[in-house]
Amino acid sequence: MNSAASRQSLLIELESAMNSRNAGERTTVLDRITDLFFNVATDSDQVALFDDVFLQLIQQVGVSARIKLAQRLAEVSTALDHIIQSLARDEVIDVAEPVLARSPQVSEASLIEVARTRSQAHLLAIAGRSSINAPVSDALVSRGDVGVLRRLSGNQNAKFSTEGLEALTARATQDGQMAENLVTRSDIPPWIYSRLLAQATDQVRAQLLNDAGPEQCEIITHAVDEVCKELRPTLKPEVSTDARRCVYEAYQKGKLNEDLLAEFARSNMFSETAVSLAVLTAMPIETVTSQMVCGQMNGLLVLCRSKNYGWPTAKAVICVGHERSTSDIEQARHEYYALSVQSAARALRFIGARRALMKLTDEDYTSRPIKPEMEVLMTGLDRRSGRDRRSGVDTRSEEEKRLQGERRSGVQRRLAVDQRPVNGAPVSSESALPRGPDC
């Protein structure tokens, strides 16, 4: 359009093409006008003229011509407002997809309208855009299928309202890929992790822990503890001094191993099982007891798997204090074998399970570090008296004390019979424990 003559010629040719019933001629004219747009449109008036011409002409051309035009205009930053909105709203996905996925000119109103009225394929194209505002993402969450929400949750450039995020989280509790996408986002608040873990299936929880990176694994594990506190806020089982002493003696004799842990668990000895598992994995006793109390199996499975314990041991541990259905046990078994030993051990490292050696406050011990296993045993105990500082009163009934004593005596008798050393070599108390007045 370097002259009035060429502009007049274009308009005449366009009018002739529109009046013609020859689809091929109309398509050829559209191609020529598109080429002309890219070559000569330099100011806003010219762009506006082309915008109107395109809008009129696409009403007279077939699908293939509209597809070609959409592909050519998809990444144009020039303000072709009318034609871009029309292409975005096209019911044919092959026409709308390039514009919905890539065009910066599609308005928020058009995106919301498409999300509310068009096919899932249209929604999928929007979910992959380089920028998605909260109103658009809310519309996608409201209507989107699993494929749409997986792409949307994995799009780091998508923004969400609180309501949209809650709805997306509810959907993610049933879908591992969606849940994983959420926990790897940098803009997700901590309560999302707790919500996912509280409501998710065991399979989704296992996938989250198995696939999460270091930062996510730590956050997820902390969230598990919070969920457990919420689920059982009033249940605070005591880990008595007697239970700690029992495990201490087994440790001193070199008998604290998988077999003893399984024996405690099969005897339904909650405290002894919790302390043994904590010492064997170098986890805080409070963390292990919270996992056992809350009823969620995943955390306990991770602990057992990190030590490569057999499934019978893990099964006994998750059943302490809980009645498990056959389907729950079978699901847990499947997840246990699906979780690799390396991933489970990595998860414990990530959450700081094997912490730095404890620094003692007593002057006599400041130069003598304590092993991680002993740190777990000694935490909460007065080192000189052996009393449990956490509870000055034993609240158990006499019957509970009697039954607990009988079970503990039975285990100790079995220990006395089996004198086989661990790993093929005897372990003396001097080599196994830190030296000091209490040992």
C-alpha positions as CSV (number, residue, x, y, z in Angstrom):
1,M,0.0,0.0,0.0
2,N,2.6,2.4,-1.1
3,S,0.1,4.3,-3.2
4,A,-3.6,5.0,-3.4
5,A,-3.8,3.0,-6.6
6,S,-2.5,-0.2,-5.0
7,R,-4.8,0.2,-2.1
8,Q,-7.8,0.6,-4.4
9,S,-6.7,-2.4,-6.4
10,L,-6.5,-4.5,-3.2
11,L,-10.1,-3.5,-2.2
12,I,-11.5,-4.3,-5.6
13,E,-9.8,-7.7,-5.7
14,L,-11.1,-8.5,-2.2
15,E,-14.6,-7.6,-3.1
16,S,-14.4,-9.7,-6.2
17,A,-13.1,-12.6,-4.2
18,M,-15.8,-12.4,-1.6
19,N,-18.5,-12.4,-4.3
20,S,-17.0,-15.4,-6.0
21,R,-18.0,-18.9,-5.1
22,N,-14.6,-20.2,-6.0
23,A,-13.0,-21.3,-2.7
24,G,-9.6,-21.7,-4.3
25,E,-9.7,-18.0,-5.4
26,R,-10.7,-16.8,-1.9
27,T,-7.9,-18.9,-0.4
28,T,-5.3,-17.4,-2.8
29,V,-6.4,-13.9,-2.0
30,L,-6.1,-14.6,1.7
31,D,-2.6,-15.8,1.2
32,R,-1.6,-12.8,-0.8
33,I,-3.2,-10.4,1.8
34,T,-1.3,-12.2,4.6
35,D,2.0,-11.8,2.7
36,L,1.2,-8.2,2.1
37,F,0.5,-7.6,5.8
38,F,3.9,-8.9,6.9
39,N,5.6,-6.9,4.2
40,V,4.0,-3.4,4.4
41,A,1.9,-3.0,7.6
42,T,3.9,-0.4,9.5
43,D,1.4,1.9,11.4
44,S,-1.7,1.5,13.4
45,D,-4.1,2.6,10.6
46,Q,-2.7,0.0,8.2
47,V,-2.8,-2.7,10.9
48,A,-6.5,-1.8,11.6
49,L,-7.3,-2.1,7.9
50,F,-5.7,-5.5,7.6
51,D,-7.6,-6.6,10.8
52,D,-10.9,-5.8,9.2
53,V,-10.0,-7.4,5.9
54,F,-8.9,-10.6,7.6
55,L,-12.1,-10.7,9.7
56,Q,-14.3,-10.4,6.6
57,L,-12.3,-12.8,4.4
58,I,-12.1,-15.8,6.9
59,Q,-15.9,-16.0,6.8
60,Q,-15.6,-16.9,3.1
61,V,-12.8,-19.5,3.3
62,G,-12.5,-23.1,4.4
63,V,-11.0,-24.7,7.5
64,S,-7.6,-25.3,5.9
65,A,-7.2,-21.7,5.0
66,R,-8.2,-20.6,8.6
67,I,-5.7,-23.1,10.0
68,K,-2.9,-21.6,7.9
69,L,-3.8,-18.1,8.8
70,A,-3.9,-18.9,12.5
71,Q,-0.5,-20.5,12.3
72,R,1.0,-17.4,10.6
73,L,-0.6,-14.9,13.0
74,A,-0.1,-16.9,16.3
75,E,3.0,-15.2,17.4
76,V,2.5,-11.7,15.9
77,S,2.6,-9.0,18.5
78,T,0.9,-6.4,16.3
79,A,-2.5,-5.5,17.6
80,L,-4.7,-7.5,15.2
81,D,-7.4,-7.5,17.8
82,H,-10.5,-8.6,15.9
83,I,-9.0,-11.4,13.8
84,I,-7.1,-12.9,16.8
85,Q,-10.1,-13.1,19.0
86,S,-12.1,-14.7,16.2
87,L,-9.5,-17.3,15.6
88,A,-9.2,-18.1,19.3
89,R,-12.9,-18.7,19.6
90,D,-13.1,-20.9,16.5
91,E,-14.8,-24.2,17.3
92,V,-12.3,-26.1,15.2
93,I,-9.4,-26.8,17.5
94,D,-6.8,-26.9,14.7
95,V,-7.7,-23.3,14.0
96,A,-7.9,-22.1,17.6
97,E,-4.9,-24.1,19.0
98,P,-2.0,-22.0,17.6
99,V,-3.6,-18.8,18.8
100,L,-4.7,-20.1,22.2
101,A,-1.4,-21.6,22.9
102,R,1.0,-18.9,21.7
103,S,-0.6,-15.5,20.8
104,P,0.0,-12.7,23.2
105,Q,-2.9,-10.8,21.7
106,V,-5.7,-13.1,22.9
107,S,-7.6,-11.2,25.5
108,E,-8.4,-12.5,29.0
109,A,-12.1,-12.3,28.2
110,S,-11.6,-14.5,25.1
111,L,-9.6,-17.1,27.1
112,I,-12.3,-17.3,29.8
113,E,-15.0,-17.6,27.3
114,V,-13.2,-20.4,25.5
115,A,-12.4,-22.2,28.8
116,R,-16.1,-22.1,29.7
117,T,-17.6,-23.1,26.3
118,R,-15.2,-25.0,24.1
119,S,-13.8,-28.5,24.1
120,Q,-11.2,-30.0,26.4
121,A,-8.7,-29.7,23.6
122,H,-9.2,-25.9,23.6
123,L,-8.6,-25.9,27.4
124,L,-5.5,-28.0,27.0
125,A,-4.1,-25.4,24.5
126,I,-4.8,-22.6,27.0
127,A,-3.2,-24.5,29.9
128,G,0.2,-24.4,28.2
129,R,0.3,-20.7,27.6
130,S,3.4,-18.7,28.7
131,S,1.3,-16.6,31.0
132,I,-2.0,-17.4,32.6
133,N,-3.8,-15.1,35.1
134,A,-5.8,-16.4,38.0
135,P,-9.3,-15.8,36.4
136,V,-8.3,-17.9,33.4
137,S,-6.8,-20.7,35.5
138,D,-9.9,-20.8,37.7
139,A,-12.0,-21.3,34.6
140,L,-9.7,-24.1,33.5
141,V,-9.9,-25.8,37.0
142,S,-13.6,-25.6,36.9
143,R,-14.1,-27.5,33.6
144,G,-10.8,-29.1,32.9
145,D,-10.2,-32.9,32.7
146,V,-7.2,-34.7,34.1
147,G,-5.0,-33.9,31.1
148,V,-5.8,-30.2,31.3
149,L,-5.1,-30.0,35.0
150,R,-1.9,-31.9,34.7
151,R,-0.6,-29.4,32.2
152,L,-1.9,-26.4,34.2
153,S,-0.5,-27.6,37.5
154,G,2.9,-28.1,35.8
155,N,2.9,-24.7,34.2
156,Q,5.1,-22.5,36.4
157,N,3.8,-19.4,34.7
158,A,0.2,-20.0,35.7
159,K,-1.3,-18.0,38.6
160,F,-4.1,-19.3,40.9
161,S,-6.6,-17.7,43.2
162,T,-7.1,-19.3,46.7
163,E,-10.3,-20.9,45.5
164,G,-8.8,-22.2,42.3
165,L,-5.8,-23.6,44.2
166,E,-8.1,-25.4,46.7
167,A,-10.1,-26.9,43.9
168,L,-7.0,-28.0,42.1
169,T,-5.5,-29.5,45.3
170,A,-8.7,-31.5,45.8
171,R,-8.3,-33.0,42.3
172,A,-4.6,-33.7,42.9
173,T,-5.3,-35.9,45.9
174,Q,-6.4,-38.6,43.4
175,D,-3.7,-38.1,40.8
176,G,0.0,-38.6,41.4
177,Q,1.2,-36.5,38.5
178,M,-0.9,-33.6,39.4
179,A,0.2,-33.8,43.1
180,E,3.8,-34.0,42.1
181,N,3.4,-31.0,39.9
182,L,1.9,-29.0,42.8
183,V,4.6,-29.8,45.3
184,T,7.4,-28.8,42.9
185,R,5.9,-25.4,42.3
186,S,7.7,-22.4,44.0
187,D,4.5,-20.5,44.6
188,I,2.6,-23.1,46.6
189,P,2.0,-22.3,50.3
190,P,2.8,-24.9,53.0
191,W,-0.8,-25.7,53.7
192,I,-1.1,-27.2,50.3
193,Y,1.3,-30.0,51.3
194,S,-0.7,-30.7,54.4
195,R,-3.9,-30.8,52.5
196,L,-2.5,-33.1,49.9
197,L,-1.0,-35.5,52.4
198,A,-4.2,-35.5,54.6
199,Q,-6.5,-36.3,51.7
200,A,-4.4,-38.1,49.2
201,T,-4.4,-41.8,48.6
202,D,-1.5,-43.9,49.9
203,Q,-0.3,-44.4,46.4
204,V,-0.1,-40.7,45.8
205,R,1.7,-40.1,49.0
206,A,4.2,-42.8,48.1
207,Q,4.8,-41.3,44.7
208,L,5.3,-37.8,46.3
209,L,8.0,-39.1,48.6
210,N,9.6,-41.3,46.0
211,D,9.9,-38.6,43.3
212,A,10.4,-35.4,45.3
213,G,13.6,-33.5,45.4
214,P,15.5,-32.6,48.5
215,E,13.6,-29.4,49.4
216,Q,10.2,-30.9,48.6
217,C,10.9,-34.1,50.5
218,E,11.7,-32.2,53.6
219,I,8.6,-30.0,53.3
220,I,6.4,-33.1,52.7
221,T,7.8,-35.0,55.7
222,H,7.2,-32.0,58.0
223,A,3.7,-31.8,56.6
224,V,3.1,-35.4,57.4
225,D,4.0,-34.7,61.0
226,E,1.5,-31.7,61.0
227,V,-1.2,-33.9,59.5
228,C,-0.7,-36.5,62.2
229,K,-1.0,-33.9,64.9
230,E,-4.3,-32.7,63.4
231,L,-5.7,-36.2,63.0
232,R,-4.9,-37.3,66.5
233,P,-4.6,-34.2,68.6
234,T,-5.5,-35.8,71.9
235,L,-3.7,-39.1,71.7
236,K,-0.2,-38.7,73.3
237,P,1.2,-42.2,74.0
238,E,3.9,-42.3,76.5
239,V,7.3,-43.8,75.8
240,S,8.3,-44.9,79.2
241,T,11.7,-45.2,80.8
242,D,11.2,-49.0,81.0
243,A,10.7,-49.2,77.2
244,R,13.9,-47.1,76.6
245,R,15.8,-49.2,79.1
246,C,14.7,-52.4,77.4
247,V,15.9,-51.2,74.0
248,Y,19.1,-49.8,75.6
249,E,19.9,-53.2,77.0
250,A,19.3,-54.9,73.6
251,Y,21.5,-52.3,71.9
252,Q,24.2,-52.9,74.5
253,K,24.2,-56.6,73.9
254,G,24.3,-56.1,70.1
255,K,20.8,-57.6,69.8
256,L,19.0,-54.5,68.5
257,N,18.2,-55.5,64.9
258,E,15.4,-56.3,62.5
259,D,14.4,-59.5,64.3
260,L,13.9,-57.8,67.6
261,L,12.0,-54.9,66.0
262,A,9.7,-57.4,64.3
263,E,9.2,-59.3,67.6
264,F,8.2,-56.1,69.4
265,A,5.8,-55.2,66.6
266,R,4.2,-58.7,66.5
267,S,3.7,-58.5,70.3
268,N,2.0,-55.1,69.8
269,M,4.5,-53.4,72.1
270,F,4.0,-49.8,70.9
271,S,6.7,-48.1,72.9
272,E,9.4,-50.7,72.3
273,T,8.6,-50.8,68.6
274,A,8.7,-47.0,68.3
275,V,12.0,-46.7,70.2
276,S,13.6,-49.5,68.3
277,L,12.6,-48.2,64.9
278,A,13.8,-44.7,66.0
279,V,17.2,-46.0,67.1
280,L,17.7,-48.2,64.1
281,T,16.9,-45.4,61.6
282,A,18.4,-42.6,63.8
283,M,15.1,-40.7,63.7
284,P,13.7,-38.8,66.7
285,I,11.4,-40.9,68.8
286,E,8.7,-38.2,68.6
287,T,8.7,-38.4,64.8
288,V,8.3,-42.2,64.8
289,T,5.6,-42.2,67.4
290,S,3.7,-39.5,65.5
291,Q,3.8,-41.7,62.4
292,M,2.6,-44.7,64.4
293,V,-0.2,-42.8,66.0
294,C,-1.7,-41.0,63.0
295,G,-2.4,-44.3,61.2
296,Q,-0.8,-43.3,57.9
297,M,1.4,-46.1,56.7
298,N,3.6,-44.3,54.2
299,G,6.1,-42.8,56.7
300,L,6.6,-46.1,58.5
301,L,7.1,-47.9,55.2
302,V,9.8,-45.4,54.2
303,L,11.6,-45.9,57.5
304,C,11.6,-49.7,57.2
305,R,12.5,-49.6,53.5
306,S,15.4,-47.3,54.1
307,K,17.0,-50.2,56.1
308,N,16.0,-52.8,53.5
309,Y,13.9,-54.7,56.0
310,G,11.7,-57.6,54.8
311,W,8.0,-57.0,54.1
312,P,6.9,-59.2,57.2
313,T,8.8,-56.7,59.4
314,A,7.3,-53.7,57.8
315,K,3.8,-55.3,57.9
316,A,4.2,-55.9,61.6
317,V,5.2,-52.3,62.2
318,I,2.3,-50.7,60.4
319,C,-0.1,-52.9,62.3
320,V,1.0,-51.9,65.8
321,G,-2.0,-50.2,67.4
322,H,-4.1,-50.3,64.2
323,E,-6.5,-52.8,62.6
324,R,-5.6,-53.0,58.9
325,S,-7.9,-54.4,56.3
326,T,-6.7,-57.0,53.8
327,S,-6.9,-54.4,51.0
328,D,-4.9,-51.9,53.0
329,I,-2.2,-54.5,53.7
330,E,-2.0,-55.5,50.0
331,Q,-1.8,-51.9,48.9
332,A,1.0,-51.2,51.4
333,R,2.9,-54.3,50.2
334,H,2.7,-53.1,46.6
335,E,3.9,-49.6,47.6
336,Y,6.7,-51.1,49.8
337,Y,8.2,-53.0,46.9
338,A,7.6,-50.1,44.5
339,L,9.7,-47.8,46.8
340,S,13.4,-48.4,46.2
341,V,15.8,-48.7,49.1
342,Q,17.9,-45.9,47.7
343,S,14.9,-43.5,47.5
344,A,13.8,-44.3,51.0
345,A,17.4,-43.8,52.4
346,R,17.7,-40.5,50.4
347,A,14.4,-39.3,51.9
348,L,15.8,-39.8,55.4
349,R,18.9,-37.9,54.6
350,F,16.9,-35.1,53.1
351,I,14.9,-34.5,56.2
352,G,18.0,-34.5,58.4
353,A,17.3,-37.8,60.1
354,R,21.0,-38.4,60.6
355,R,21.7,-35.2,62.4
356,A,25.0,-34.0,63.6
357,L,26.4,-35.6,66.8
358,M,24.8,-34.2,69.9
359,K,26.8,-31.6,71.9
360,L,26.5,-32.4,75.7
361,T,26.2,-29.6,78.2
362,D,28.0,-31.4,81.0
363,E,31.6,-30.4,81.3
364,D,32.7,-34.0,81.6
365,Y,31.2,-34.9,78.2
366,T,31.9,-31.9,76.1
367,S,34.8,-33.7,74.3
368,R,33.0,-37.0,73.9
369,P,30.4,-37.0,71.0
370,I,27.5,-39.4,71.2
371,K,26.6,-41.7,68.3
372,P,23.3,-40.9,66.5
373,E,21.7,-44.1,67.8
374,M,22.5,-43.2,71.4
375,E,21.4,-39.6,70.9
376,V,17.9,-41.0,70.1
377,L,17.9,-43.2,73.2
378,M,19.2,-40.5,75.5
379,T,17.0,-37.6,74.3
380,G,14.5,-36.9,77.0
381,L,16.3,-38.9,79.7
382,D,18.3,-37.6,82.6
383,R,21.7,-39.1,81.8
384,R,22.6,-39.7,85.5
385,S,19.3,-40.9,86.9
386,G,17.8,-42.5,83.8
387,R,14.5,-40.8,84.6
388,D,12.2,-39.6,81.8
389,R,12.1,-35.8,82.0
390,R,9.0,-35.7,79.8
391,S,6.6,-37.3,82.3
392,G,7.0,-37.4,86.1
393,V,4.0,-39.6,86.5
394,D,3.3,-43.1,85.1
395,T,-0.3,-43.0,84.1
396,R,-0.6,-46.6,83.1
397,S,-3.1,-48.8,85.0
398,E,-1.7,-51.7,87.1
399,E,-3.1,-54.2,84.5
400,E,-1.4,-52.4,81.7
401,K,1.9,-52.4,83.7
402,R,1.5,-56.2,84.3
403,L,0.8,-57.1,80.7
404,Q,3.6,-54.8,79.4
405,G,6.0,-56.4,81.9
406,E,5.0,-59.9,80.8
407,R,5.5,-59.2,77.1
408,R,8.9,-57.5,77.8
409,S,10.0,-60.5,79.9
410,G,9.1,-62.9,77.1
411,V,11.1,-60.9,74.6
412,Q,14.1,-60.7,77.0
413,R,14.0,-64.5,77.6
414,R,14.1,-65.0,73.8
415,L,17.1,-62.7,73.7
416,A,18.9,-64.7,76.3
417,V,18.5,-67.9,74.3
418,D,19.8,-66.4,71.1
419,Q,23.4,-65.4,71.7
420,R,24.3,-65.0,68.0
421,P,26.4,-61.8,67.4
422,V,25.3,-59.2,64.8
423,N,27.1,-59.3,61.5
424,G,29.0,-62.3,62.5
425,A,31.1,-60.6,65.2
426,P,30.4,-60.0,68.9
427,V,29.7,-56.4,69.9
428,S,30.9,-55.5,73.4
429,S,29.3,-52.8,75.5
430,E,32.6,-50.9,75.5
431,S,32.8,-50.7,71.7
432,A,29.1,-50.2,71.1
433,L,28.4,-47.4,73.6
434,P,30.0,-44.1,74.4
435,R,32.2,-44.2,77.4
436,G,31.2,-42.3,80.5
437,P,29.9,-42.7,84.1
438,D,26.5,-43.9,83.0
439,C,27.7,-46.5,80.6
